[in-house]
């Protein structure tokens, strides 16, 4: 079986020779920076996620979404599939370093931010540590995460529920009956 025939987030998708890891990363921005609007920042993040030791495999369309929490600014959101040899905690460090280059400050939960990069899924399955939980704990509840991810990896599975991203996305779109 060649590498192209393996789904990008399959659990065993690691090349023994290279130690390749595949990650789904969520991207969000809702604060301008140096004359760049949030959509421009997301596009610039695509470029930053394609510099060694990362390789951008796929990028979703950028969507606009309402903020969670106290922020009043609309978000630009997207998702990408990235390949790297970095293990999960090193990948988290790499994503946080990219956020810092975009002047991300962690001062208020759900506050406005120039760039937010979240590890959504990993080809190795689950991670649980003080610093990192993969899959992202809120992945199944957030349309602004699922819709872009569904555009690039609809058949990827959430290792917690066993459901595909397509299935999780359709669950959010279905109206729930009134009680």
QUIURRA-V630189 format. One record per run of one state. SS is the DSSP state (A for helix, B for strand, O for the rest). FROM is the first residue (numbers start at 1). TO is the last residue. If there is no record, write none. Layout:
ss->[SS:SS]
from->[FROM:FROM]
to->[TO:TO]
This chain:
ss->[O:A:O:B:O:B:O:B:O:A:O:B:O:B:O:B:O:A:O:B:O:B:O:B:O:A:O:A:O:B:O:B:A:O]
from->[1:3:6:21:30:33:34:36:37:38:49:54:60:63:66:75:85:88:102:116:123:127:129:133:135:139:142:143:154:157:158:164:165:174]
to->[2:5:20:29:32:33:35:36:37:48:53:59:62:65:74:84:87:101:115:122:126:128:132:134:138:141:142:153:156:157:163:164:173:179]
